[in-house]
Amino acid sequence: MSTSFHKIKVKELVKETKDAISIEFDIPEELKGAFEFKAGQYLTLKTSIGAEEIRRSYSLCTAPFEAKWKVTSKKVKDGKMSNYLYDQISIGDSLEVMPPKGSFTADKKDKPVILFAAGSGITPIMSILKDQLEAGNQIVNLYYGSRSEEDVIFKRELDGISQENGHRFLLQHFFSSNGERLDKERVESIANGLKVLKEQADFFICGPAGMIESTKLGLEAAGVNANQIHVEYFASPDSPKGISQEVVSGSVEEITVVIDEEEYQITLDATETILEGAERIGIDPPFSCHSGVCTTCKAKVISGEVEMENNFGLGQDEIDEGYVLTCIGRPSCAGVKVSWDEV
């Protein structure tokens, strides 16, 4: 999988709400193979704002069958990239864009799909629901929380999808301005109302950390199995931080990394992650969030062992296959070698 950035022009801009904008990229014909994606994946964008290089990951809100590469960004207070995209970017401008990544995908097209979203968490959910509705005859339900009706991202598009697929697509909005929230009790009630459907379906959740945790608790309380629940975090949930591991052995901190078929030896500083060490020596590894969420920095452990702190991006199956997030990974023994080329 390519970890290189490509200079891509902005094809179209759509202001979805007073603080959310969709950006469609004009992918050149020769790059469309590299930019093939699965519903639910994201693009990492890079630009310079002032003298600072900024990277952020944004989920694609389009489905593969649409042959469009569109992401949606919601302005946040002091958010350098989100404010830049909303206020300054223009059609014809170029951004550095990395090919799609991410494991928040619904590969099965023969099962009911139950979707929970809040705020800008609708973006990967939108991609998944369109992909599922296009591919099969299964039921798709979306429960979507927003501040108010004016804050509903993709409102017109969702209404159109609902009219076209009313027999198999259920859309239900919840507005916090009216006291409606996707809390544990509400989600438990929704799941119990699905009856036998909840035993067959896959559940996908994306939104703020608090909403994700409440939704998971509600589903679990209703008897939904953990392996049916799939989560995408946009930011690392607040949680107690463990004590940073300090590299004290004379050999543990000596690691080897592989990128673009080249090997590099790095001596990590105390408490430095693998990604930080690689950045320090200037080899430009792939990364975006720096918090164990987006998986852009994923690499495979070729030898040795790597410990991760606060992993919210990788599933247990990926960990079992030897993958780690280098932004939160540190060597726990001598002889560690990791490769970004194996992803």
SEFILO-579786 format. One line per 2 residues: number of its first residue (from 1); their letters; for each residue x, y, z of C-alpha. Coordinates in pm, 1 decimal. Each point is the difference from the previous one (the first is absolute). Example, Ala and Ser with C-alpha at 12.3 -4.5 7.8 and 13.67 -1.06 7.14 Angstrom:
% SEFILO-579786
1 = as = 1230.0 -450.0 780.0; 137.0 344.0 -66.0;
END
This chain:
% SEFILO-579786
1 = ms = 0.0 0.0 0.0; 136.4 339.8 -98.2;
3 = ts = 102.0 233.6 280.6; 101.6 281.5 -232.3;
5 = fh = -178.4 332.1 -31.0; -119.7 123.8 -338.1;
7 = ki = -81.9 356.2 -95.3; -372.4 -5.5 -79.9;
9 = kv = -224.4 284.4 -115.1; -330.8 89.1 162.7;
11 = ke = -282.5 -71.0 -246.5; -307.1 109.8 194.0;
13 = lv = -93.1 158.6 333.5; -338.0 -37.2 172.8;
15 = ke = -82.7 181.3 323.8; -220.1 -258.4 167.6;
17 = tk = -83.6 205.9 310.6; 115.1 325.2 160.0;
19 = da = 319.1 -172.6 116.0; 45.4 -310.5 -219.9;
21 = is = 140.1 -17.5 -351.4; 46.1 -283.8 -248.6;
23 = ie = 305.2 -0.2 -225.1; 5.0 -211.3 -315.2;
25 = fd = 341.3 -75.7 -148.3; 80.1 -31.3 -368.9;
27 = ip = 198.6 -324.0 -2.2; 205.5 -29.2 -321.3;
29 = ee = -71.1 -304.6 -212.9; 348.2 -143.1 60.2;
31 = lk = -53.7 8.7 379.1; -349.1 -147.6 17.7;
33 = ga = 138.4 -349.6 54.3; 204.8 116.3 297.9;
35 = fe = -302.9 186.9 135.6; -245.1 -291.6 -13.9;
37 = fk = -179.8 -20.6 333.2; -244.3 -193.1 213.8;
39 = ag = -303.2 167.2 150.5; 92.9 141.3 341.4;
41 = qy = 365.0 78.7 -75.7; 165.7 340.8 25.6;
43 = lt = 247.2 230.6 -173.0; 289.3 173.2 174.2;
45 = lk = 46.5 360.4 -110.0; 315.4 206.2 37.9;
47 = ts = 61.9 369.8 -49.4; 207.7 282.4 143.3;
49 = ig = -177.8 268.5 198.5; 240.8 279.7 69.0;
51 = ae = 330.5 -170.9 72.3; -161.7 -312.7 145.5;
53 = ei = -67.8 -326.9 -180.1; -344.8 -132.3 93.1;
55 = rr = -131.2 -352.4 -62.8; -352.7 -116.3 72.1;
57 = sy = -206.7 -303.7 -95.7; -353.5 38.2 -135.3;
59 = sl = -240.8 -281.8 -81.2; -131.2 -39.3 -350.6;
61 = ct = -374.3 64.9 -11.6; -40.3 -155.3 -343.5;
63 = ap = -37.0 -367.1 -92.4; 232.6 -175.7 -246.9;
65 = fe = -272.5 -43.8 -265.3; -35.6 380.0 -22.3;
67 = ak = 360.4 36.1 -124.0; 37.4 318.8 203.0;
69 = wk = 254.6 86.4 266.6; -173.3 236.8 241.3;
71 = vt = 73.6 69.7 366.2; -185.7 216.6 248.5;
73 = sk = 157.5 222.6 264.7; -177.9 169.8 287.7;
75 = kv = 151.3 316.9 146.3; 118.5 -35.3 357.7;
77 = kd = 124.9 272.7 229.1; 373.2 56.5 -55.3;
79 = gk = 2.6 -275.8 -262.8; 264.8 115.9 -244.5;
81 = ms = -81.9 -235.9 -284.5; -379.0 3.0 41.6;
83 = ny = -14.0 380.2 4.4; 235.5 19.9 -297.7;
85 = ly = -215.2 -240.7 -201.8; -322.7 183.9 79.4;
87 = dq = 121.1 358.7 -28.7; 288.1 1.8 -248.0;
89 = is = 7.3 -294.9 -237.6; -130.4 65.1 -353.7;
91 = ig = -83.8 -206.7 -307.2; 321.4 -54.7 -195.5;
93 = ds = 223.3 16.5 307.2; 221.7 -300.4 69.9;
95 = le = 57.4 -200.7 315.1; 239.2 -285.1 71.1;
97 = vm = -216.3 -314.0 27.5; 97.6 -351.9 105.8;
99 = pp = -186.7 -297.5 -155.0; -288.9 -144.6 204.1;
101 = kg = 58.6 -192.8 321.0; -206.0 -135.4 287.5;
103 = sf = -163.7 -317.8 127.9; -344.7 139.4 93.9;
105 = ta = -164.0 -182.7 -288.0; -308.0 -214.1 -57.4;
107 = dk = 124.4 -273.0 -227.8; -305.2 -225.2 33.8;
109 = kd = -289.5 94.6 -226.4; -252.2 -264.4 107.3;
111 = kp = -68.6 102.3 361.0; -218.2 271.6 153.4;
113 = vi = 205.1 310.1 86.4; -87.7 223.7 294.6;
115 = lf = 177.0 336.8 2.3; 41.5 251.3 281.6;
117 = aa = 151.4 342.7 -67.4; 26.4 336.4 171.0;
119 = gs = 123.2 329.2 -141.7; 274.9 -36.7 -258.1;
121 = gi = 15.4 -371.2 84.3; -255.1 -32.7 -278.7;
123 = tp = 275.0 19.6 -265.6; 127.9 -363.5 -4.7;
125 = im = -350.0 -118.1 92.0; -133.6 175.7 -310.3;
127 = si = 249.6 -185.2 -216.6; -94.1 -334.3 154.3;
129 = lk = -376.1 45.8 -25.3; 14.0 98.0 -369.2;
131 = dq = 229.2 -292.8 -75.6; -225.0 -245.8 181.1;
133 = le = -320.0 125.7 -160.2; 157.0 -17.2 -345.3;
135 = ag = 138.3 -350.2 46.6; -284.9 -209.0 133.6;
137 = nq = -350.1 -34.7 136.4; 82.2 2.3 368.5;
139 = iv = -152.2 237.8 253.0; 196.2 313.5 91.2;
141 = nl = -97.1 213.3 302.3; 157.9 336.1 88.1;
143 = yy = -39.9 171.4 337.1; 157.1 344.7 -27.2;
145 = gs = 53.1 254.1 276.6; 48.1 372.7 -71.1;
147 = rs = -33.5 324.2 194.6; -300.7 110.4 -205.6;
149 = ee = -159.2 -52.9 -339.6; 217.7 279.9 -143.4;
151 = dv = 311.1 -189.9 111.1; -85.3 -322.3 -185.5;
153 = if = 285.5 -69.2 -242.6; -117.3 -148.5 -333.6;
155 = kr = -364.6 70.7 88.4; -119.7 37.9 -360.3;
157 = el = 192.5 -306.0 -116.0; -125.0 -210.4 289.2;
159 = dg = -358.5 103.7 -68.5; 42.0 -104.4 -362.4;
161 = is = 149.5 -335.3 94.8; -286.9 -56.5 243.0;
163 = qe = -261.5 70.8 -268.0; 170.1 -234.2 -247.5;
165 = ng = 52.5 -285.1 247.6; -288.0 39.6 242.0;
167 = hr = -79.3 -371.0 2.4; 345.8 -95.9 130.4;
169 = fl = 157.0 316.4 141.0; -108.2 147.0 334.0;
171 = lq = 125.8 350.6 85.3; -60.8 141.5 346.6;
173 = hf = 135.0 335.1 122.8; 67.0 104.4 359.0;
175 = fs = 48.7 368.6 87.2; 180.5 91.0 320.8;
177 = sn = -167.5 344.0 -9.9; -323.7 -190.1 69.4;
179 = ge = 159.7 -211.6 271.3; 37.2 -302.3 -230.7;
181 = rl = 332.3 -179.4 33.8; 141.3 -336.3 -95.0;
183 = dk = 63.8 -95.3 361.8; 27.4 -349.9 142.2;
185 = er = -369.8 -34.7 84.1; -121.8 123.0 -337.2;
187 = ve = 240.2 -224.1 -192.3; -94.3 -301.1 213.6;
189 = si = -366.7 66.6 -78.8; 75.3 33.7 -373.2;
191 = an = 196.5 -326.6 -4.0; -267.4 -188.5 193.3;
193 = gl = -258.5 130.0 -248.2; 192.0 -165.9 -281.8;
195 = kv = -94.9 -337.5 151.5; 156.7 -290.7 -194.1;
197 = lk = 168.5 246.4 -239.0; 253.3 94.6 267.3;
199 = eq = 137.0 -356.2 -2.3; 63.8 12.8 -376.3;
201 = ad = 124.3 355.1 -53.2; 333.8 173.8 4.6;
203 = ff = 6.3 327.6 194.4; 217.8 296.6 -98.7;
205 = ic = 57.8 301.7 226.5; 175.9 330.2 -65.4;
207 = gp = -14.0 328.8 188.1; 134.7 171.0 311.9;
209 = ag = 162.6 -229.7 255.0; -280.3 37.1 255.1;
211 = mi = -264.9 -92.4 -255.6; 202.6 -301.5 -113.0;
213 = es = 38.2 -131.3 353.8; -370.9 53.4 79.1;
215 = tk = -102.4 -176.1 -319.4; 227.9 -295.5 65.9;
217 = lg = -134.4 -33.1 354.7; -358.2 14.2 -126.3;
219 = le = 60.4 -266.4 -262.5; 177.7 -226.0 247.0;
221 = aa = -284.1 44.3 250.0; -241.6 -111.6 -271.8;
223 = gv = 201.5 -317.2 -54.3; 189.3 91.8 -316.9;
225 = na = 325.8 -195.9 -24.3; 324.8 196.3 2.7;
227 = nq = 108.1 -150.6 -333.0; -305.1 159.9 -165.9;
229 = ih = 103.0 352.5 108.5; 241.5 208.6 -208.6;
231 = ve = 125.3 340.7 111.8; 179.1 292.7 -161.3;
233 = yf = 147.4 265.6 230.4; 73.4 346.5 -140.2;
235 = as = 213.2 86.3 301.6; 157.9 -191.6 283.6;
237 = pd = -254.4 -46.6 281.3; 84.8 157.9 333.6;
239 = sp = 150.2 -269.0 217.9; 258.3 -20.8 272.8;
241 = kg = 344.6 -4.6 -150.0; 241.5 -264.9 112.9;
243 = is = 353.4 87.7 90.5; 201.5 44.0 -316.3;
245 = qe = 239.4 -283.8 -54.2; 358.5 114.6 30.4;
247 = vv = 266.0 -168.4 -207.0; 273.0 -87.6 246.2;
249 = sg = 176.7 -299.5 -149.8; 307.8 52.1 -209.8;
251 = sv = -148.7 -213.5 -277.8; -379.4 40.6 21.1;
253 = ee = 4.5 346.6 -151.3; 192.1 -115.4 -308.8;
255 = it = -263.9 -72.8 -262.8; -20.5 -49.6 -375.6;
257 = vv = -275.7 143.0 -216.0; -78.5 -73.0 -364.6;
259 = id = -167.6 244.4 -235.0; 0.5 13.9 -381.2;
261 = ee = 231.2 -306.7 -6.4; 267.2 181.5 202.9;
263 = ey = 116.2 -98.2 349.2; 89.5 256.4 265.8;
265 = qi = 150.6 -47.8 346.0; -135.7 226.0 270.9;
267 = tl = 109.7 50.1 359.3; -314.7 112.4 178.8;
269 = da = 14.1 263.4 268.9; -159.1 -74.1 338.2;
271 = te = -383.0 -15.4 -30.5; 20.8 58.3 -378.3;
273 = ti = -240.7 -199.3 -217.9; 107.8 -179.0 -314.8;
275 = le = -175.8 260.9 -213.7; 162.9 287.8 186.5;
277 = ga = 342.1 -155.4 -46.7; -61.4 -49.2 -370.6;
279 = er = -120.4 358.3 -38.5; 305.8 127.5 187.3;
281 = ig = 241.7 -156.7 -246.7; -200.5 137.3 -292.4;
283 = id = -127.1 -307.4 -185.2; -362.3 128.9 -27.2;
285 = pp = -203.1 -298.4 124.3; -378.4 5.0 -53.9;
287 = fs = -198.5 153.5 284.6; -291.1 226.4 77.8;
289 = ch = -157.3 2.9 348.2; 295.3 -87.9 227.5;
291 = sg = -247.3 -144.5 253.2; -62.4 -363.8 -94.2;
293 = vc = -328.9 62.1 -178.5; 29.0 38.0 -376.9;
295 = tt = 240.1 -292.8 -80.5; 186.9 197.9 -266.9;
297 = ck = 330.2 -83.6 173.1; -70.2 -377.0 11.6;
299 = ak = 303.7 -222.4 -55.2; 76.6 -369.7 35.4;
301 = vi = 236.7 -138.8 260.1; 257.6 -212.3 -179.1;
303 = sg = 194.0 -95.6 312.2; -10.0 75.1 371.5;
305 = ev = -294.5 134.8 196.2; -166.7 340.6 8.2;
307 = em = -231.7 128.3 272.2; -276.5 247.5 -75.0;
309 = en = -167.3 248.3 231.8; -363.8 106.9 -48.7;
311 = nf = -68.6 -193.4 -320.6; -340.8 93.0 -140.8;
313 = gl = 75.5 -59.7 -367.8; 103.0 -363.2 -44.6;
315 = gq = -223.8 -300.0 40.2; 118.2 -307.5 187.6;
317 = de = 28.8 -192.4 -327.5; 248.0 259.7 -131.8;
319 = id = 199.1 -12.1 322.6; 9.2 -380.3 -20.1;
321 = eg = 140.6 30.9 -353.6; 286.1 212.4 131.8;
323 = yv = -115.1 351.4 -85.8; 67.1 295.1 229.9;
325 = lt = -64.8 371.9 2.3; 341.9 159.9 1.8;
327 = ci = -128.8 329.7 143.7; -72.6 -174.6 330.8;
329 = gr = 244.4 -291.6 -36.1; 326.1 -47.9 185.5;
331 = ps = 236.4 -300.0 -3.9; -26.4 -233.4 298.1;
333 = ca = 301.4 -214.7 -83.6; 319.1 9.7 -199.6;
335 = gv = 8.0 -61.9 -374.7; -323.7 172.0 -99.6;
337 = kv = -53.6 45.6 -372.1; -315.3 148.5 -148.4;
339 = sw = -99.6 58.6 -360.1; -242.4 246.4 -152.3;
341 = de = 41.5 -186.2 -329.8; -184.2 -305.9 134.9;
343 = v = -332.6 181.3 46.0;
END
